[in-house]
Amino acid sequence: MVTVALLAAEAVATDGKDPWATKIVSYESGVGAAVGYDDPSRALGEPTRMIVDPLWGSSVVTPMNSPYLPTELVSIGDGGSLVVEFNPPIVDDPRHPFGLDLIVFGNAFFVDAFYPAGVPSFIYAEPGVIELSADGVQFVPVAGAEADSMFPTMGYADVGPYAVVPGSSPTRFTRPVDPQFGPMMFGAEYEELLAMYDGSGGGTGVDIASAGLSSARFVRIRVPLGAGLSCEIDAFARVSPCASPADFDCDGVVGGVELAMILAAWGTKDPAVDLDGDGVIGGGDLTIVLAAWTGAGG
């Protein structure tokens, strides 16, 4: 069993602009942790997009091809735990997509029902308990979310399930997958899977309000004694807020997508795009979108 406490492993920035975990506070490997996967600093920084294996060559991280190298992951066995700190703390922000404030990345993956088509049949996961704390002393478990589980990491939004060359559209690791799509992914065609990820890099989304907290500075991943598994962790990310109420898809850009949604709903009573609250989609809503315009993308 390996124990590391109060490490000075720092992320690149601590000024709030860096979305990743700032520091490793403690690590206890537990019983049955994967041998050689005992460097907790692997949980700092952004999740893995490309696997660079000196023996088997490079490959893209997709929901069917998860990270697996000891240079990418830290393992937590029975009775083990990993505690990371965010500085500044993660906050419960209504601007966060789907009400999720934190994303935890592991190495769960979908088993392909029709290899190499990329059709998920079930998920291979070794889930760990996620706990949050404001002070690093009292930790509260998160209900309804487990580390190293749904949704497997996606490195690029424009590659196939077993790609070996990076795509041109990196996914956003600070945007969660819409949790309502979880059950719909099993049996879906790979193109449908990409559409449900919608540019997200995957990971387990966490609403810190579900733990009764308005902010959380510390995140603990724990594997209970007797669980008989090892939970692997790749990274932690704070969720980026939507640029404004006009940023309908919460991609940080108010542009073509938002304009198209306004025009498609023109004259209707669609509450999802009724920005001025007058009960009908029209000129007032269009004016708000144009005033918040940041680019033609989105």
N, C-alpha and C positions, 0 to 999 in steps of 0.2 A: 504494500500500500504506500502510495506517495502522498505527502502532504506539503503544500506550499502555502504560506500565510503572508499577507501584507506585502505582496510583490510590488515593485515599482515599475511594472510594465505599463507604459502609458501609450495611448493612441496618439496620433499625430497632433491633434488639436484638442483643447479643452475650453474653447470659447463659445461652444454651442453650435458652431457651424459644422463640426464633425458629427455625423449621425451614428457613429459606431460606439461601442462600449469604450470607456476611457481607461479603465484600470482593472487588473485582476486583484481582487481582495483576498481570496483564499481558494484553495483547491485541495480536495481529498479524493484520491483516485477510486477508493472503494475496492470491493472484492470482485474480481472478474473483469476489470476494465481491460480493454484491448492493450496488449503488450506493445510498448513503444509509442503509444498515443498519450503520453503523460506530460506534455508541454502545454500548460493552460494558456500561454500567450497566443496559441493558435486561434483562440476565440476572440481576439482583438482584430480590428480592421474589417474590411468588407468581406462578404462571402466569396467563395471560390467560383469563378466563371469558367476557367479552363483548368483541366487536370493535366499536369505536366509530369508524366510518368517516365523515368529514365529507362525503364525496361520495356514498356508497352507503347510508348509514344503519347502524344497529346490527344485529348478529346474534350469536347464541349460538355459542360455540366447541363444536363437536361433532367426532367422528371424521371427518365428511365436510366440515367447515367449519373449517379450522385458522386460527390467527392469521397475518396477512400484512402488517401495517403496520410501518413502521420505528420507530414508538413502542413496539412490542411485542417486537421481535426484534433480535438482533445476528447478522451473517453472517460466516462463516469460509470463505475460499477456499483454493485450492491452496497448500500450504506455510504456511498460517496456523494460529493457535492462540489459545485463550482459557483463562486460568487463573483459577480462583476459589478463595477460602479459606473454610473453615468454622471458626468459633470458638464453642464448642469443637469438636473434631474429630468426624467421623462414626465411630461404633464398630460393630464386628461384634457384633450382639446377637441371641441365639437367640430373643428375644421378637418380633423383627421378622417380619411375615407373609411367608411363602414364602422366608425366608432372605435377603431383600433389604434393603439398608441405605440406599441412595441412589436417587433418581429424577431423571432428566434429561429435561427437556421441550423439544421442538422444535416444528416446524410440519409434520411429516408428516401425511398424510391418506389415508383410504380413498377409492378411486374407486368411485362408486356404479354397481352393475351394472344397476339398474332405477330410475334417477332418476324421481321423488324418494322412492323407497321406503326408501333407506338400507341397501342390501344391499352389503357390501364385495366387490369383485371382485379388487382387488389394492391394494397400498399404494404411494403415491408418496412416496419418501423419498430424502434425500441424506445418507447416514450419515457421521458422523465417528467417529474413534477416541476412546475414553474411556480416560484414564490417571489413576492415583491416586498420591499421594505423602504420606508422613508428615512430610517435612521441607522440601518445596518444591524439592528438588534432584534427588533420584532418583525418577523416575516409572515406574510399572509399568503396562503395558497391561492392560485388562480383557478377558478372553476371553468370547465369547458375548453381548456387549451392545454396541450402537452408538448413538451420540447421534442425535437427529432421525430416529428409526425407530419400531418398535413400542413402545408403543401410542399412537396419536394421542390428543391431549388431549380430555377430556370435561368441560365446564363445569358441567352440571347433569344429574342422573340422571332427570329427569322431563320432558324435552322431546324433540321430534322432531328428525330429522337436519338440518333447515334452519330451526330456530326463530329468531325475531327478538326474542322476549320472554323474559326470564330465567325459569327455573323456580323452584319453591319448595324444591327439594332440591339444594343445592350439593354437588358431589362433594368427596371428600377428596383433596387433592393430596399428602398424606403417607402415603397408602395405595396400594401398587402393585397392578396387575392380576396375577392368578394367571398366571404365564407358560405354564402348560400349555394355556391357552385360545387361545394365538396362532394355531395352524393352524386351529382350529375356527371362527374368526371369518369366514373367507372363505366367502361364500355364505350366511351366517346372516341371518335376518330381524333387523330393527333391534331388536325387543323382546328377541330372544335376545342380541344384542350388549350391550344394557343390562344384562341379567342376568349376563353374563360379566364386565363391568366391576364389577358388584356395589358400586356407590358409589364406586369409585376414580376419580380424575381422569386416569388414564392415565400416559403417560410410559414411558421406558426404565428398568426396574429393574436395579440393580447390587448384586451381592453382593461386598463388598470383600474377603472371604476368598478369592475367586477370583483376586485379585491377590497373594495371600500376605500380606495385611495384616490386623492386628487393629483398626487405626484409620487414618483418612486425614484429613488436614487440608486437602489441596489436591486439586482436580480439574482436569484439563486435557482440553480437547476439541481435537483436532488433525485437520487434513485433509492427508493425504500429498501431496507434489508429484506432479503427473501424474494425480491422481484425476479432474480435470475436473468438479468439482461445488462447490457452496457449501452448507455445513451451517449451518442457522439454529437458534439457541438462544434459548429463551424464559425458562427458569428452572431452578433446581436445588433439590431438597428432600431433607432427611433424613427417613427413614421413622420414623413413630411406632410405638413398641412396643405390643404388646397390653397391655391394662390388667392382666391377670393370666392364669394358665393357664386360668381359667374363661371368658375372653373368646374364645370359639371363633371368631368371625368377625373378630376383631382390629379392631373399629370403635371401641375405646376405651370401650365400654359393656358391662356385664354385665347383661342384662335379659331381655326376652321371647324373643329368638332363642335364647339359651342355655337358658332354661327349656324351650322347645319341643323343642330337640334332646335334652335329657335325657329328657323324657317320651316322645319318639318312639323312643328307644333303650332304654327301660326293660326290664330283664330280659334284655337281650342282652349280648354281649361286645364291643361296639364300642369299639376302643381310642382312637378319636378323642375320645371324651367320658368315658373312664374316668379320672376325676380322682383317685380314691383308690387306683388301681392294684390293686384286688382282683379284677379279671377279670370283673366283672359290673356293669352299670349299675343303680344303686339308690339307697337312702337316703343313703349316704355321699357320692355324687356330687352329689345334690341339695343336701345341706347345704353343700358347698363353693361351689356356685353362689349359694345364698342369702346366704352369708357375704360373698361378693364383690360382691353386688348393688349396682349404681350407679344403675339407673333402669329404667323399663319399656321403653325403646327398645332398639336394638341390631339 
